Amino acid sequence: MARRFPVIRITEGEWTSVKFWRLLGVNIPCFFTNDPAFLADYIANFETRLDDVFVVSYPKSGTTWVQEIVWQICNKGAISSEKLTLRSPFLEASSSNTGQPVLETLSSPRLIKSHLPYSTIPRRANKDAQCKYIYVARNPKDVAVSHFHFEEKMKESGNGYNGPWDFYSKLFIEGNGSLGNHDNDDSAIWQEHRVKPKDILRMSLVLLSNQEILLRNINTQHMRITNPLTQGGVCVLVVNCLCFFCFGHWNDHVLNWWKHKDDPNVLFLKYEDLHKDLQYHVRVIADFLHKPLSDELISRIAAQCTFQGMKANEISYKIRDEQESSPWLRKGVVGGWKSYFTTELNERFQKEVLAKLEGSGLEFDFEI
């Protein structure tokens, strides 16, 4: 029997998310691939090389910045106008039509971008044969604001968000959704299943089609799961605390990588620390990669990888050359959240997001 990969959408009021594939326990936007079985197998069976370097993060946490730093360290401070997606391909987009190279054809060492959680990232069982992972984390208030603006920018490709910030911040806190717009499509014929909140952490749904599962009114007393009725088949949907944000909850993603900060092949960085002393952290990354660089070269790479330095080579970070600006280079600051957060929202973030870090030892700077 063919494997089932449900397509998940959620709605709340007039808002409807884009569609997600649920694969390997992760929500992957459907526009990443039209073949979820291939992508699931590709990630699950991806063979890392000993000298691979993965740059990993929760989205909008400084991935592009660290990718460029690592690339320059590995290329003796060179500046390239070649697209970063070609120099450092995105693992999860390996089956998409983005024009990025096939990872297996790249010469070593490969620099690979990923947003996968620790549980899903490709790893070798033999600890002596494991590659290196550089994880960058950013304070969640700035992540939420950056994510909001990125998804607004993505409206140009038809996959963005066109709602207000207040609503988006609510979605971020609750982990309800990512990349959507205020349009409803109720043209299909749906069957309704009612599930009590205590029963939603794991649900077995008998689906007559796995084409789409639409989750409605998820903050009400009951949640409605609907699906069109066309074919036979059984699908098991695992819901992780009602999280339908792309790549999961910020807390889960960051904390699970934080648990491995002392692994010899993991370097855990903070976005705010890079801002405070970029030259020092270029040295830290170079040492982690066993790249002996001179002080002069370290200083040059740091200067070239400031926000202003990267803006001077912005074409390298554009999705398409005709774009006015890169969606990955907006402001590059710490504390931008203060222009968006009300007192009420700040208190809610403290109680529902930051409180989950207590006892972990992980702390963030929210302004510098």
C-alpha positions as CSV (number, residue, x, y, z in Angstrom):
1,M,0.0,0.0,0.0
2,A,1.4,3.4,-0.9
3,R,2.4,5.7,1.9
4,R,0.2,8.6,2.8
5,F,1.4,12.1,3.2
6,P,-1.5,14.3,4.3
7,V,-1.7,17.8,3.1
8,I,-2.5,20.0,6.1
9,R,-4.1,23.5,6.1
10,I,-5.5,25.4,9.0
11,T,-8.0,28.2,9.2
12,E,-9.0,30.6,11.8
13,G,-11.6,33.2,11.0
14,E,-10.8,34.5,7.6
15,W,-7.2,33.3,7.7
16,T,-6.1,30.2,5.8
17,S,-2.6,28.8,5.8
18,V,-0.8,27.5,2.8
19,K,-0.7,23.8,2.4
20,F,1.9,21.7,4.3
21,W,3.1,18.1,3.8
22,R,3.4,16.3,7.1
23,L,6.5,14.1,6.6
24,L,9.1,12.8,9.0
25,G,7.3,14.5,11.8
26,V,7.9,17.9,10.3
27,N,5.6,20.3,8.5
28,I,7.1,21.1,5.1
29,P,5.4,23.7,2.8
30,C,3.9,22.0,-0.3
31,F,5.6,24.4,-2.6
32,F,8.9,22.8,-1.5
33,T,8.1,19.7,-3.4
34,N,5.3,18.0,-5.4
35,D,6.7,14.6,-4.4
36,P,6.7,14.2,-0.6
37,A,7.6,10.5,-0.7
38,F,10.8,11.3,-2.6
39,L,11.7,14.2,-0.2
40,A,11.0,12.0,2.9
41,D,13.2,9.2,1.5
42,Y,15.8,11.7,0.4
43,I,16.2,13.2,3.9
44,A,15.9,9.9,5.8
45,N,18.5,8.3,3.6
46,F,20.8,11.2,3.0
47,E,24.4,10.2,3.4
48,T,26.5,12.7,5.1
49,R,30.2,13.0,4.6
50,L,32.7,13.5,7.4
51,D,33.7,16.9,6.1
52,D,30.1,18.2,5.5
53,V,29.1,21.3,7.4
54,F,25.4,21.9,8.1
55,V,24.2,25.4,9.0
56,V,21.0,24.9,10.9
57,S,18.5,27.2,12.5
58,Y,14.8,27.9,13.1
59,P,13.8,30.1,10.2
60,K,14.7,33.8,10.4
61,S,17.4,33.3,13.0
62,G,20.5,34.3,11.0
63,T,20.9,31.3,8.7
64,T,22.0,33.3,5.7
65,W,24.5,35.3,7.8
66,V,26.2,32.3,9.2
67,Q,26.1,30.5,5.8
68,E,28.1,33.4,4.3
69,I,30.5,33.5,7.2
70,V,31.2,29.8,6.9
71,W,31.5,29.9,3.1
72,Q,34.1,32.7,3.3
73,I,36.0,30.9,6.0
74,C,36.2,27.8,3.8
75,N,37.2,30.0,0.8
76,K,39.9,32.2,2.4
77,G,37.8,35.3,2.5
78,A,36.6,35.3,-1.1
79,I,33.5,37.3,-2.0
80,S,31.2,35.6,-4.6
81,S,28.2,37.0,-6.5
82,E,27.1,33.4,-7.2
83,K,23.8,32.7,-5.5
84,L,24.1,31.4,-2.0
85,T,21.6,28.7,-2.8
86,L,24.2,27.3,-5.3
87,R,27.1,27.7,-2.9
88,S,25.2,26.3,0.1
89,P,22.1,24.4,-1.0
90,F,19.0,24.0,1.1
91,L,18.5,20.3,2.0
92,E,14.7,20.5,2.3
93,A,14.4,22.0,-1.2
94,S,16.3,19.1,-2.8
95,S,13.3,18.0,-4.8
96,S,12.0,21.4,-5.7
97,N,12.5,23.2,-9.0
98,T,14.8,25.9,-7.6
99,G,17.8,25.3,-9.8
100,Q,20.0,24.5,-6.9
101,P,22.6,21.7,-7.5
102,V,22.2,18.1,-6.6
103,L,24.0,17.7,-3.3
104,E,25.5,14.3,-4.3
105,T,27.3,15.9,-7.2
106,L,29.1,18.6,-5.1
107,S,32.7,18.2,-4.2
108,S,33.8,18.1,-0.6
109,P,33.5,19.9,1.7
110,R,29.8,20.6,1.2
111,L,28.1,23.5,3.0
112,I,24.4,22.6,3.5
113,K,21.6,24.7,4.9
114,S,18.7,23.2,6.8
115,H,15.9,24.1,9.1
116,L,15.3,20.6,10.3
117,P,15.0,19.7,14.0
118,Y,17.7,17.7,15.7
119,S,15.6,14.5,15.6
120,T,15.2,14.7,11.8
121,I,18.6,16.1,10.6
122,P,20.6,13.5,8.7
123,R,23.3,11.9,11.0
124,R,25.5,8.9,10.9
125,A,25.1,6.3,13.6
126,N,28.9,6.1,14.0
127,K,29.9,9.1,16.2
128,D,33.4,9.0,14.7
129,A,32.0,9.5,11.2
130,Q,29.7,12.4,12.0
131,C,29.9,15.7,10.2
132,K,29.7,19.1,11.7
133,Y,26.6,21.1,12.6
134,I,26.5,24.8,13.3
135,Y,23.3,25.9,14.9
136,V,22.3,29.5,15.2
137,A,19.5,30.6,17.6
138,R,17.9,34.1,17.8
139,N,15.7,35.6,20.5
140,P,12.1,34.7,19.6
141,K,10.7,38.2,19.6
142,D,13.0,39.3,16.8
143,V,12.4,35.9,15.1
144,A,8.6,36.5,15.0
145,V,9.0,40.0,13.6
146,S,11.6,38.9,11.0
147,H,9.4,35.9,10.0
148,F,6.4,38.2,9.6
149,H,8.2,40.6,7.2
150,F,9.7,37.6,5.3
151,E,6.3,36.1,4.7
152,E,4.9,39.5,3.6
153,K,7.8,39.6,1.1
154,M,6.9,36.1,-0.1
155,K,3.5,37.4,-1.3
156,E,5.4,38.2,-4.5
157,S,5.6,34.4,-5.2
158,G,2.0,33.7,-4.1
159,N,3.1,31.9,-0.9
160,G,3.2,34.8,1.5
161,Y,1.1,36.2,4.3
162,N,-1.1,39.3,3.9
163,G,-2.6,39.7,7.3
164,P,-1.9,42.1,10.2
165,W,1.0,41.8,12.6
166,D,-1.3,41.4,15.6
167,F,-2.8,38.2,14.2
168,Y,0.5,36.9,13.0
169,S,2.1,37.3,16.4
170,K,-0.8,35.3,17.9
171,L,-0.1,32.5,15.3
172,F,3.6,32.5,16.2
173,I,2.9,32.2,20.0
174,E,0.4,29.4,19.5
175,G,2.3,27.7,16.8
176,N,-0.8,27.6,14.7
177,G,0.4,28.4,11.2
178,S,2.9,29.9,8.8
179,L,2.7,31.4,5.3
180,G,-1.0,32.0,4.7
181,N,-3.5,34.6,3.5
182,H,-7.0,35.8,4.3
183,D,-8.8,33.8,1.7
184,N,-11.1,30.9,2.4
185,D,-11.8,28.0,-0.1
186,D,-14.8,26.1,1.1
187,S,-15.7,24.8,-2.4
188,A,-14.9,21.2,-1.5
189,I,-17.4,18.7,0.1
190,W,-16.2,18.0,3.6
191,Q,-16.9,15.5,6.3
192,E,-16.6,16.7,9.9
193,H,-14.9,14.9,12.8
194,R,-15.1,16.4,16.2
195,V,-12.2,15.8,18.6
196,K,-11.9,16.9,22.2
197,P,-8.7,18.9,23.0
198,K,-7.3,16.1,25.2
199,D,-7.5,13.7,22.3
200,I,-5.7,15.7,19.7
201,L,-2.0,14.9,20.6
202,R,-2.3,11.7,18.6
203,M,-5.2,10.9,16.2
204,S,-5.8,8.1,13.9
205,L,-7.9,9.3,11.0
206,V,-9.6,7.0,8.6
207,L,-9.4,9.0,5.4
208,L,-11.2,8.3,2.2
209,S,-8.6,10.6,0.7
210,N,-5.2,11.9,1.9
211,Q,-5.4,14.9,-0.4
212,E,-6.2,17.4,2.3
213,I,-6.9,17.8,6.0
214,L,-8.2,21.1,7.0
215,L,-8.1,22.1,10.7
216,R,-10.6,24.7,11.7
217,N,-11.3,26.8,14.7
218,I,-8.4,25.3,16.7
219,N,-8.8,27.6,19.6
220,T,-12.5,26.8,20.2
221,Q,-13.7,24.1,22.5
222,H,-13.7,21.6,19.7
223,M,-11.5,21.3,16.6
224,R,-12.9,20.3,13.3
225,I,-10.9,18.1,11.0
226,T,-12.2,17.9,7.5
227,N,-11.2,16.0,4.4
228,P,-12.7,15.4,1.0
229,L,-14.1,11.9,0.4
230,T,-12.8,10.2,-2.7
231,Q,-10.6,7.2,-2.1
232,G,-9.8,4.5,0.4
233,G,-6.8,4.5,2.8
234,V,-5.8,5.0,6.4
235,C,-3.6,7.9,7.6
236,V,-2.1,8.5,11.0
237,L,-1.7,12.2,11.9
238,V,0.5,13.1,14.8
239,V,-0.2,16.5,16.1
240,N,2.5,18.0,18.3
241,C,0.8,20.4,20.7
242,L,-1.3,21.9,17.9
243,C,1.8,23.2,16.2
244,F,1.3,23.9,12.6
245,F,4.1,26.4,12.2
246,C,6.6,25.6,9.5
247,F,9.3,23.4,11.1
248,G,7.5,23.3,14.4
249,H,7.5,25.4,17.6
250,W,10.4,27.8,18.1
251,N,10.8,26.4,21.7
252,D,11.0,22.8,20.7
253,H,13.4,23.4,17.8
254,V,15.9,25.5,19.8
255,L,15.8,23.5,23.0
256,N,16.3,20.2,21.2
257,W,19.5,21.5,19.5
258,W,20.5,23.2,22.8
259,K,20.6,19.8,24.5
260,H,23.4,18.9,22.1
261,K,25.5,22.1,22.5
262,D,28.3,20.1,24.1
263,D,28.5,17.5,21.4
264,P,32.0,17.7,19.8
265,N,30.5,18.1,16.3
266,V,27.9,20.7,17.2
267,L,28.6,24.5,17.5
268,F,25.7,26.4,19.1
269,L,25.7,30.1,18.3
270,K,23.4,33.0,19.2
271,Y,22.6,35.7,16.8
272,E,22.9,38.4,19.4
273,D,26.4,37.2,20.4
274,L,27.5,37.5,16.7
275,H,26.3,41.1,16.7
276,K,28.2,41.9,19.9
277,D,31.6,40.6,18.6
278,L,31.5,39.3,15.1
279,Q,35.3,39.1,14.7
280,Y,35.6,36.9,17.8
281,H,32.8,34.5,16.5
282,V,34.4,34.3,13.1
283,R,37.4,33.0,14.9
284,V,35.2,30.6,17.0
285,I,33.6,29.2,13.8
286,A,37.0,28.9,12.0
287,D,38.5,27.0,15.0
288,F,35.5,24.7,15.1
289,L,36.0,23.9,11.4
290,H,39.8,23.4,12.0
291,K,40.5,26.3,9.6
292,P,43.7,28.1,10.7
293,L,43.2,31.7,9.5
294,S,45.4,34.7,10.2
295,D,44.1,37.6,12.3
296,E,44.1,39.8,9.1
297,L,41.8,37.3,7.3
298,I,39.5,36.9,10.3
299,S,39.2,40.7,10.4
300,R,38.5,40.9,6.7
301,I,35.8,38.2,6.8
302,A,34.1,39.9,9.7
303,A,34.0,43.2,7.9
304,Q,32.7,41.5,4.7
305,C,30.0,39.7,6.7
306,T,28.5,42.7,8.5
307,F,25.0,43.6,7.3
308,Q,26.4,46.5,5.2
309,G,29.1,44.2,3.8
310,M,26.5,41.6,2.7
311,K,24.2,44.3,1.4
312,A,26.9,45.4,-1.0
313,N,26.7,41.9,-2.5
314,E,22.9,41.6,-2.3
315,I,22.5,39.9,-5.6
316,S,24.0,36.8,-4.1
317,Y,21.1,36.5,-1.7
318,K,18.2,37.2,-4.0
319,I,15.8,34.5,-5.0
320,R,15.4,36.1,-8.4
321,D,17.7,38.8,-10.0
322,E,14.7,41.0,-10.8
323,Q,13.7,41.3,-7.1
324,E,14.1,44.8,-5.7
325,S,15.8,43.4,-2.6
326,S,16.6,40.1,-1.0
327,P,14.0,38.7,1.4
328,W,16.8,37.4,3.6
329,L,18.4,40.8,4.1
330,R,16.0,43.2,5.8
331,K,17.6,45.0,8.8
332,G,19.8,42.6,10.6
333,V,19.4,44.2,14.0
334,V,18.8,43.1,17.6
335,G,15.8,44.6,19.3
336,G,13.6,45.5,16.3
337,W,10.7,43.8,18.2
338,K,10.3,46.8,20.4
339,S,8.6,48.7,17.5
340,Y,6.0,46.0,17.3
341,F,5.3,44.6,20.7
342,T,2.6,46.0,23.0
343,T,2.9,45.6,26.7
344,E,0.2,42.9,26.5
345,L,2.0,41.0,23.7
346,N,5.3,41.2,25.6
347,E,3.7,39.7,28.7
348,R,2.2,37.0,26.7
349,F,5.5,36.1,25.1
350,Q,7.0,35.9,28.5
351,K,4.4,33.6,29.8
352,E,3.8,31.4,26.8
353,V,7.2,31.3,25.0
354,L,10.1,32.4,27.2
355,A,8.8,30.6,30.3
356,K,9.5,27.3,28.5
357,L,13.2,28.0,28.6
358,E,13.3,28.1,32.4
359,G,15.7,25.5,33.8
360,S,17.4,24.9,30.5
361,G,20.2,27.3,31.0
362,L,19.4,28.9,27.6
363,E,19.0,32.7,27.7
364,F,18.9,35.5,25.1
365,D,19.6,39.1,24.8
366,F,16.7,41.1,23.6
367,E,18.6,44.4,23.0
368,I,22.3,45.2,22.9
